[in-house]
Amino acid sequence: MSGNEKIKLTKEQRTDMVSSIKKYFRQERGEEIGDLASGLILDFVVEKLAPDFYNQGVQDSYRYMTDRLDDLMAIQIISPK
């Protein structure tokens, strides 16, 4: 994902996420909110918060892979000269 790309959701993902937001507000806050309000909350999260989570995942993956490569390099057989 390059710096200019947006996180894209399928229609099914969006529908499931909107439902989850509505359920959260109902169960945790005792509030009923509609599809429009839930969709606006989802849009905010996707636009403003999700890129930070994505970037953290990229950094975590990079660290993990770097550690595994370091482990691989440690098993080299060094021939005597």
Residue pairs with C-beta under 8 A, 6 or more apart in sequence:
1 7
1 54
6 46
6 47
7 46
7 50
7 51
7 54
9 17
9 46
14 39
14 42
17 42
18 35
18 38
18 39
18 42
19 38
21 33
21 38
21 41
21 42
22 32
22 33
22 34
22 35
22 38
25 31
25 32
25 33
25 38
26 32
